[in-house]
Amino acid sequence: MNLISGISDPTARTDLAASIRYLYELYASGKVGDEEIRNDLIEICSLVLSMTRADLIEEEIRKEAVRYADELLRAFKLESLRRRLFFRYGTRERGYRSEVSSGLL
């Protein structure tokens, strides 16, 4: 992900990725709603951008953080939808892999 690519410390990169993953797991479980997850993602993104983009002023950092957070939240929604559908329908007759390889998906 471009967001953490500017961070050279492996521990910091791992911690940030784990934090984002943790928020995804909370979101997918339904324990936390969209707005709360979005606010936490904005906070994480703002922190990262303040570390990696010293050229940006606070207002620009906030704008970029919101953009990244919204992008992540969309990815959360898509992935959780995919998981729910796979759980609900399984792989049925043809299976997911055959649909992907045939170009249907």
Buried (B, 14 or more C-beta within 10 A) or exposed (E): EEBBEEBEEEEEBEEBBEBBEEBBEBBBEEEBEEEEBBEBBBEBBBBBBEBBEEEBEEEEBBEBBBEBBBBBBEEBBEEBEEEEEEEEEEEEEEEBEEEEEEEEE
